[in-house]
């Protein structure tokens, strides 16, 4: 038996389908009309009439298709926006920013203490706006200064700005990192390497309270492992410390050790490579006024 070619008239099939849909809605086919659309020109429209004599709308199929596409795109855009909002909210939660500082941004940071504070604030905004370049170079920051000078506000402001634009960040204290790694030594399910990897996942890591630890070899080694691994992967780190950057000495006698002595010259050099900055927040504490 020879194969027979079957031809399907899709226009006729569509007309039959439309007649069936309209019949279910109480309409019957009345006539076909030549109708003109201002946007798409002439088209043949099938007109239907219900039992009360009312006529169906004469809708251009191209206009109907465009409207449907626009509605679909709007729905997809709304779903994407909702998904992005949920993802960003999740990233804010995962950043582990202390509750007191969650709403701190660079926009609500008050610049009231002169040119140096204004310069540092401007750099922080530039850092967020040019974070792609920061990631290429692994550009890190050190904020040094007394309590209440806004170091945490500036760093969290950077983190919040980055998260809002789709990046990832994590806030942690050095003592918290040390406890996390030490806990892995007693764990049967997590290795030290697993614990260290937690601090390599975010694109930006903020380490607070650098220098208040006992300064044991063990603490130094853990801090070195974290910063050095991030340095090797061009992942920027922000260090917050109450220590001065360098030792304060008089007549060859060290009166106060600085960050360089605490973390070591190698780590300090790594923090400054790739355009890294060390800022001294030398203004008075603003906590009393707040």
Buried (B, 14 or more C-beta within 10 A) or exposed (E): EEEEEEEEEEEEEEBEEBBEEBEEEEBEBEEEEEBEBEEEEEBEBBBBBBEEEEEBEEEBEEBEEEEEEEEEEEEEEEEEEEEEEEEBEEBBEBBBBEEEBEEBBBEEBEEEBEEEBEEBBEBBBEBBEEBEEBBEEBBBBBBBBBEBBBBBBBBBBBBBBBBEEEBBBBBBBBBBBBEBBBEBEEEEEBEBEEBBEBBBEBBBBBBBBBBBBEEEEEBBEBBBBBBEBBBEEBBBBBBBBBBBBBBEEEEEEEEEBBBBBBBBEEBBEBBBBBEBBBBBBBBEBBEEEE
